[in-house]
Amino acid sequence: MRERLHDENGAAVIEFVSITVLLLIPALYLIATLFSMQAATFAAEGTAREVARIMSEARSEDSARAHAQAVAQMSAHDLGLDADDVELSITCSTASCTDPKAYIDVVVTVDQPLPLIPMFLADRLGSRVSIAANAVGVANPYLERGP
């Protein structure tokens, strides 16, 4: 009986490897998820800030909104998302965003999928996280605008 208890050659290596794998895989997934969410947060904040700048320096509201949509699509492309995954909302304190000293509120919402979730499970699990960022701009009162 004592011979059996002392004959555990290599058992510690197997235990160490199995525990390391069991702890390392979830830790790596957590790190990948955090990096993915941080990238989406940076994209949402940067997009909101740039759209507020575009709208505050706009000479024409229609062209500024078109440029703002292009910026939102570029940030979605940079994240590897569809353009539908980035939602852009622009509201103004006056009737037009080009009115002098109009406050322009920009809200950008990014629907970021969790990493490494297969597409056939993604719809069933609800594996998307919505990240929102906002920025406020003031229309430049000294800018010459067309009629």
N, C-alpha and C positions, 0 to 999 in steps of 0.2 A: 504494500500500500504506500509506503514512504517513497518507493522508487517512482511511482506514478506521479506523486506530488512534486518531486524534484525534476521531473523530466518535462519541462515546459519551454524547451528551446524554441525561440522564434515567436512565441505567443505575444510578447510585448510589442514586437514590430507590427504584427497584424492588428493589434488593438490600437496602436498609435496611428497607423495609416487609416483605419476605418473611422476613428474619431475625428481625425483631421479632415477627411473627406466630408463627413457629416456636418462639421462646423464651417468648413471653408466654402462650400457651395452656396449656402444661404447668405454668408457674409459677402461673397462676390456679387450675388444677385442684388443684395441691398445696396452695395456701392454703385452698381450699374443703374439701378433705379434712381438713386439720389442724383447721379450725374445727369441722367435724362431729364429729371424734373428741374434741375438747376439750369440746364440748357434752355428748356422751355420758358423758364422764368426770365432769363436774360433776354430771350427773343421777344417776349411779350413786353417787357419794360422798354427795350430799345425801340420796338415798333411804335409803342404809344408815344414815346418822347419825340421820335422823328415825325410822326404824323401830326403831332401838335405843332411842331416847328413849321412843317409844310403849310398847315392851315393858317398859322398866324402870319406868314409872309406871302400869302396868296394874293394874286391880283384878280383871279377869277375863281369863284367857289367851285364851279363845275370841273375845271381842270385840276384844282387842288384835290378834290375828292377822287378824281381818276388817279392822280399820283399817289394818293394815300392808299388806294386799293392795290396799286402796283407794289408799294412798299410792303403791305401785308402779305401779298402773294410771294414776294421775294423772301420774306422771313419764313414763310411756310416751306418754301423750296429748300432753304438753308437747313431747316430742321428735318427735312426728308418727309414732310407731311403733305397731304392734299391741301389745295387752297381752301377747301370747305372746312378744314380743321382750325383755321384762324378766322375769328369773327371780329369785325371792326365796327365800332359804334362811335359816331361823331355827333355831338349835340352842341348847339350854340346858345348863348344867353340872349341873343337878339334874333331878328328875323333872318339875317344873313351872317354868315361867319366872316364876311369881309367888312362888316361895319367896324369903324374905328373903335378900338377898346372892347370889342366883343370877347367874352370869355368862351373859349373853345374847350370842351371836355371830351377827351378821347378815351375810350375803353377798348382794350384788346383782350380777347379771350382765346386761349390756345387749348385745344383738346389734345393732350399728349397721351399716347398709348404707353402702357407699361412695357418695358423691354422683354424680349424673349417669350412672349405669349403668342402661340400659333393663332393664325387668323380664324380658324374654325372654332376656337375657344373664346376668342376675344369678344364676340358678340354675346355669348352666353354668360360670360363672367363679368361683363361691365368693366373691362380693364382699361378705362380711360380716366385721366385726371384732368379736370378743368383748372387752368391757371389764368388768372385775370390780372391785368395791370392797367393803371390809368394815369393820364397826364393832363395837365391843364395848361393851355396857352392863351395868350392875349393877342388879339389882332393888332398888328402894327399900325398905329394911328398916323404915322408919317409916310406911309407907303402910298405912292400914287397908284390909283386903281382906275381901270377903264370904266366907261359908262355902263 
